[in-house]
Structures are given as structure tokens and as C-alpha cells.
Amino acid sequence: MQQTHCGEIAHNTMGISIRNYLRPNVTNISFTIGIAILLWTKQLTLSTLPNETTHTLIDGLSTPLSIWLSLIITLASGYMIFMLTEKFNFIQNRTYLPFFLYILFSSSQADFYVFSNGKVAFLLLLLSLWEILSTYHKQEPTKLVYNAALLLSVCILIAPDFIILVPFLFISLFIINNLSLRILHAIALGIATPIALLGGIFYLQGTLEKNIIQFVQSYQIKIPTWDTDKLTIIYHSVLFILSLVAIRGCLANRFQSNINERKNIQVIIWLYFFISLIIALRMGRNTEASTAFSGIISFLFALFFSINTSQKNTLFYLTLVVLLIAYNLIISYAGIS
């Protein structure tokens, strides 16, 4: 009896110390930002850098400006992920682990050091997700739904791959609130507004047909094959397996959460599914969804490592994630140095 009590005390002490270390405070967040700045600044000393995956919103960016813009957007996205966990109670104990993991994943991939449309699109996607989750228990959520649809529409115009997320918008709103006729109208209006405005601008400029053709051509689907890029496919496969483990851990503890938390986790899992679908369809070449994929798996890993689960299992999978990030860093610097 006494040994059991002592074991519980030791277990709780270890748990408290870990939670204290991961609590969001000035020291921890400053340390993470410092790591990001150090890794991004290192890119300025390299002779060659990876090219952007597609044409960016801002043409003619110098290399230093592209790197600093990428860092700013990455930090903003990491902060949004952290705020999502704070606002919508994904994790019962306050932690900055989602922010920390996202910064590490983003800092360990060569393509993420430069400014790209995918980074902007992911930030808009997080803002859209914020609006979606905010509709919970709202009697009149049409304004929030309109904002979510509008942000997702702009996201798609910036990074066309994200058009696959349109069904996610309907599914997530059905989970969080409902799909009444008013909400369906708000979704349609929100999606149509940016398209109509941009289409009008292109029409006045006489470039509407050209831009439509360019937009359609961006949907050339490439079926994944092992002859394309074995290293890329193996890397994403390992991430996929680890993510499934994280999802299983989150769902195993779902009955310890309230209804709102369970609904929020379901939405994140559905978002992970659709982002993974984009990655699978684009396997063998870079995609603008890679940033979103890193963000979502960072979110899932943070949830998994923060729930009450076996310490041995948590330590094992945390070690795998750390090794994966270290491997990414080595490949990143080897490829661009």
C-alpha cells in the first residue's frame, strides 16, 4: 500500500515537472522563437536555397526577404495553432507543445525556409478553422460560417490543392453545429464572394480566360508510385503511421473529455484525413499542402503527448518524432548546402 502510494507520488511529480516545463511562458516561447530565428538565419549563409514550389503571391522577392517572410508566417501559424488549443480546450493542461513541435517541423525541412503560397494558405486555413470551431452552440452562426467559407475560398485561390478541403467544411460544420439551409447559403455565399471579386478584376484586366486555364492546369493529379521518389514516400509513410498512433491515442481518451472537446478532435482528424489525401495525390513532387500537413501532425502529436497515456509509449513515440526531425535537419542541410 505504501509502495503504491509512493509510486503515485513519483508518477505525479514526474508529470507535474514535465507539464511545468511545457507550460506557455516567456522563457519557453522565447527559446522556441530563438531556435527558429537561428535556423532561418543560417539559410542566409548558404550559397544555394530551394526554390518555391509554385509562383508566389509576391513576385521578385529577394532571397533574404523571402526567408524572413517565411519565418514571420511560420511563427504566426505556430501562434495560431497554440491559440486554437488554448481557446477551444483541446488539451486540459496549458502547454505550448503544439507551437514548439510545429516550429521544429517547419525548421527542419528545406522547402519551408522560403516564402510560398502554401504558408499563406495554411495560415488562412487556421483562421477558417477558428471560425468553424467558434460555431459550437451558436444559435445564429451564419456570420461565422460565412467567414470560414470566405477564408477557405481565398485559401483555395492562393493554393489550388486546397480545393479538396471543401467537403471538410461541410463535414466539420455538421459535427460542430448543423447544416441548416441558412448555413448552406452562408457557405455558398462565402465561397463565391472571393471568386466573384477576383473574377471581376481579371475580367476588367482582360486576363480572365488566361487565369482560368492556369488554375485548371494546376490540378494535374499524379498517382503515387515507388519509382517517383522513394525517400519522400518513405518519409511521409513514417509520418502517416506515427500520426495514426497519435490519433488512436487521442480517441482512446475521448471519454475523459467533454462533448465540445470530442467534437473538436473529430474536426482535426477529418482535417488530417483531407490534408493527407492531398499529400497522397501529389506524392513525388512538392505540394503547397506540405506546410499544412506538418501543422496538423504537430497538432496531433501535441494532443497525444499531452493526454494521460502510458509514459513508456509516450517516450517511445516522442523519441521517434525527435529522430524524424533530426533526420529532416540532416537531409535539409545536406540538400541545400
Secondary structure, DSSP 8 states (H G I E B T S, - for coil): -HHHHHHHHHHHHHHHHHHHHTS--HHHHHHHHHHHHHHHHHGGG-S-----SS--SSTT--HHHHHHHHHHHHHHHHHHHHHHHHHTTSSSS---HHHHHHHHHHHT-GGGGS--HHHHHHHHHHHHHHHHHTTTT-S--HHHHHHHHHHHHHHHHHSGGGGGGHHHHHHHHHHHS---HHHHHHHHHHHHHHHHHHHHHHHHHT-HHHHHHHHHHTT------TTT-HHHHHHHHHHHHHHHHHHHHHHHTGGGS-HHHHHHHHHHHHHHHHHHHHHHHTTTS--TTHHHHHHHHHHHHHHHHHSS--HHHHHHHHHHHHHHHHHHHHHHHHHH-
